[in-house]
Amino acid sequence: MTPVEALERVLHCLDRAHTGGFKTKAFARALDVVRAMPEAELVERAENGSLTRVDGIGDATAAIVTDALRGEMPPYLEKLERTTQITLSPEAAPYRAALRGDVHLHSTWSDGGASTRRMAETARALGHEYIVLTDHSARLTIAHGLDRGRLLAQLDELAGLNRELSPFRVLTGMEVDILEDGSLDLDDDLLAALDFVVASVHSKLRMEAKAMTRRMVAAASSPHVDALGHCTGRLIGKRPQSSFDADAVFAACAANCTAVEINSRPERLDPPRELLDLALTHDCYLTIASDAHATGQLEWQPHGCERAVERGVPIEAIVNTWSAEALLDWAGS
């Protein structure tokens, strides 16, 4: 592998292990530096030992670059590949094997760490037939959400990417904010044009339960919404779940064929067990989604699969076990 590919793989493994902070940022910075450096200079510096004199390249990065240039597997990367693997129980394996796509993930268009192409190519390598790109809507400014103009530009990019990656498909979508009154943070014409829409609450998470219930029921009842994302908004150990009448919300999801997302992020695992059980009593459709913001996080779906098998979720109720055509037919109806 090339030095760039080796560093990309290091970042993939760190993201898979949910390693954040200085280490990940340092490798990301080093990757940018190595990408920008002319190949001849990179080779010369590796040979004369001057890589660490370049701002942004430390000892660990220099060793990875040098090993890659020699055609050798960097020991640090070999260790990461071995120690960051995500385990999957035999009981959950059929759920992961049944998944044909991932319907909630982000790219550098909003707050993701990898391009759409890299997310798509990684998903394809994991065995998926499709992904739905669901970058954030404009209201979530902290996540560099997409306004109308940027979404239209993204749709143009995806059309070209799909021609190149066929038969793999990048379906169009958005994780659209549910506003305080239950309306959605995107114009109806654009919502109607997207293949798959995930609606999520990102603000005023502690609002009073009755108001939150009305807000979520309105969104779940929208003809444009296909899945309700991370419904409680919790971050395990950091932020409690929102208060709302889950019976009413899941009844609205069932009545309007809006899937309830099983969010696979380790810090979310949303909905909690008791609410997932409740969603099943309403015969809700479900998704098992990574909510990935980097390539390594696309490997997080096994977390959702473990939760699904634990609570007895029927595989056929998980909409991203369906083909792209079946998913589009369902979402379009």
N, C-alpha and C positions, 0 to 999 in steps of 0.2 A: 504494500500500500504506500501511497505517497505521504509525505509529511502532513499535508492538509487532511487527507483521509484518516491518518492516525490520530490527529488532534480532534477531528470531528467525532471519531469513535470514543475517545476519552470522554468528551463532553456527553455523548450519548449514554455512556455507562454511569457517569456521575448523576445525570438527570434521572436515569432509571432507578438509581439508589436514593433519589430525592436528596442529594447532597447539594446544598446551596452555599451561600456565603462567599468568602474570599477565594477559596480554592477554585470554585467553578468560574468566578469572574476572572481570575488570573488566567485560566486556560482559555477562556473566551477571548480575552485580550490578546493572548499569544497567537491564537488562531487567526485573528484579524491581521496581526503583524506578519505572520508567515504567508498568508494569502497574498498580501500586498508586495512581498519581497520578490524581486526577480529570481528565477530559478538558479541562474549562474551565481548570484551572490549568496543564495542560501547554501548551495553546494560548497562554495569557497569558504564560507564562514564555518560550516560544519567540519571541513577538512583542517582548517587552521585553528579551530577551537575558539573562535571569536563570537559565536552566536550570543553568548550571554552579555556581550557589550551592547547589544541592541535593546533599546528600551522596550519592555514588555515580554522579553524572553528570559526566563530563569533557568536554573540548572535542570529542573525536571523536564521543561519543554525542550531544552537543547538536547537532552539525552534521547527524547522521543523522536525528534527530527533526525538526529544522527543515525539512530537505529533504523528508521524508515528508509533513509537514503541508502543504507547498506543492504536493504532488503531483509532486515531482521525484524522479528516481532519485539516491540519494546516491552521489557519486563513489567513496567508499571501498567501498561495496557493489558497485558496477559493476566495480571492479578485482578484488575478491575473486571475483565470479562468473566473471570471465575467467581468472584465474590459478590457481584451485584446481580446475579441471575435471580429472577422472581420465580418462586416455587409455585407449583400448581398441584393440588391434591388430585388423586385419581377420580374422586367423585365430581370435581369441578371441570375436569378435562373435557368431557363431552360438551359442556357449555362453551368453553373457549373454541373448541373445534367447530362448533356450529356458527360462530360469529363470522359473518361475511363482510362486515364493514364496521367503521367507527363513525358515530354520528355527532360527536361533539369534540372539537379540537381547534387549536388556534395557531396562527402563523405570525410572521413579522409584520403582517398588515395591521395587527393590533398589538397585543402584549406577548406574543409568542417569541421563541428564541430561534426559530428556524424558518426558512422560506417555505412557501407552499409546495414547491417541487420536492424539497428534502423531506417534508412531512409525508407527501404522497409516495415517494420512492421507498421510504422506511416502512410505511403501512403495507405497501405491495410486498416488500421483502418478508414481512410478518405473516403473509398469506391472505391479506384482505383483497377483496375485489373492488372495493370503493371506500372512499371517505366522504364525509360531509364537512366542508370547511365552514366553521361557525365563529368567525371573529366577532368581536364585540361591536355593539351599536354605539352611536356617537355620544349618548348621554354619559357613558362610562369614560370620562376624559382621562382618568388615571391609567386606563388601559389603552389609550390612543384609539378609541372606538371610531368606527367608520361612519362618516356622513354620507349623504346621497352620492356626491361626486366620487368619493373614494370607493364606495361599493360598486358603482358602475364601472370604474376602472378595474376593480378586482374581477368583476364578471368577464370583462374582456380578456384579462390574463388567463382566467380559468378555461375559457373557450380554446385558446391556443394550447394550453397545457394538456387538455383532454385529447386534442388531436395527436399530440406527441406520445402520450402515455397509453393510449387505447390498446387493449380493451379495458385496462384499469380506468376507473372513473373518479373524478373529483366533482362531487355534487355540490351545488351552490347552497349556501345557507347563511345563517347568522345566529349568534346568541344575542337576542334582542332583550333590552331591559324592560321589565315590567314597571311602569311608572306608578306613582302613588295612587292614582285613581283607577289603576287596572288597565289603562291603555298601553300601547306598545310603542317603543322608541324607534319607529320606522314608518314611513308612509305606506298606505295600503297597497298602492300599485307595486312597490318594490317587494313587500311581503308576499304578494300574490305571485311574483315572478321567481321567487326562490324555490328551490327543490324541497328544503327541509328547514324548519324554523324551531329553534330552541328558545323558550322564554324563561327568564330567570330574574329573581329579585336580587339586586345588588345594593340597594340603598334603603334607608329607614327600616332596617331589619328588626328593630325593636318596637315597631309600631304596635298599637293596641290590637288584640286578637281579632275582634270583629272587623276592624278596618282592614287588617291583613287578609282575613278570609275573603272579604269582598274583592279585594285587589287581586288575589290569586284565582278566585273563581272566574272573574271577568277575563283574565288572561287565558285560563284553561278553556274557556268557552269560545275564544276567538276562532273563526274558521281558518285563520292563517297559522295558528300554532300547532306544531306537531309533537312537541315534547316539552314537559315542565322540568327545567333544569334544577339540580341540587335544591330540592324544595324547601328544606328547613334553613338553608344558609349557614349551617353550623361549620365551625372549624374545631375539630376535636382538641380539647385541652386549651383552646384559645378563645372561642366565641360560642356562646350557647345557641341553641336552635331558636328560630322564630316561633312565636305563638300564633296558632290559627286552628280553625276547625278542620282537621284533616278529613273527617267524614265528608264534609261538604265539598272540599277541594277535590278529593278523589272521585266523588260522585260526578262532579263536573267533568273531570278528565274522562271518566268512563262514558258519560253521555255524549261527549264530543269527540271521541276517539283520539284524545290527547294522551300520548304515552307519558308514563312517570319514569324519569331517568334514575337508574342506579348509577350514581357517580362513583367512579373507581379511584379517584384521588385518595391517597392514604389519609390525608388530613380531613377529608369530607366523609367518605363512605355514607353518602346521603341518598335515600332516606335511612334513618335509624331502623333497626330491626322491627320494632313494634309498628312503625308507620308503613314499612314495606309489607308486613302482614296485613295491615288494614287495606292497602292498595289492592292486594290480592283478593280480599273479600269483595271488592267492587269489580273484579274481573278487568282491571285496567291493563292495557297494553304497557309494555316496559321497553326501555333501552338499557344496554350495558355500555357505558361510554367512558372513555379515558379522561376527558376534559384535559387533554395533553396540551402543554405549552412548549414542548420541546420533543425532539425525536425519541429520546429514551423513555419519555412518559407515555408514548403510545403502547408500551409494553405493560401498562398498568391494568388493562382490562381483566386479567386474572383475579384482581382484588374484588371486582364486581361479580365475577363468576363464582367465587367462593361464597359471597353473600347470597347470591341467587340460589345455589344448591342448598345452602344452610336453611333457607326459608321456603324451599320447595317451589320455586318459580317455574312454571311450565316453559320449556324452551320455545315452544311455538308462539308464546305470548311476547317474546322478545323480538321487536321488529327488525333489528339489525342482524338477525339470523336469516332474514329473507334476502332474496336477490335484489339488486338495484332496481330492476323493473317492478318487482312486487312492492318494494318500499315506496317508489315513486307513485305507483297506482294508488296505494293506501293513503299517502300524504296528499295526493291530488284530489282524492275524494272527500 
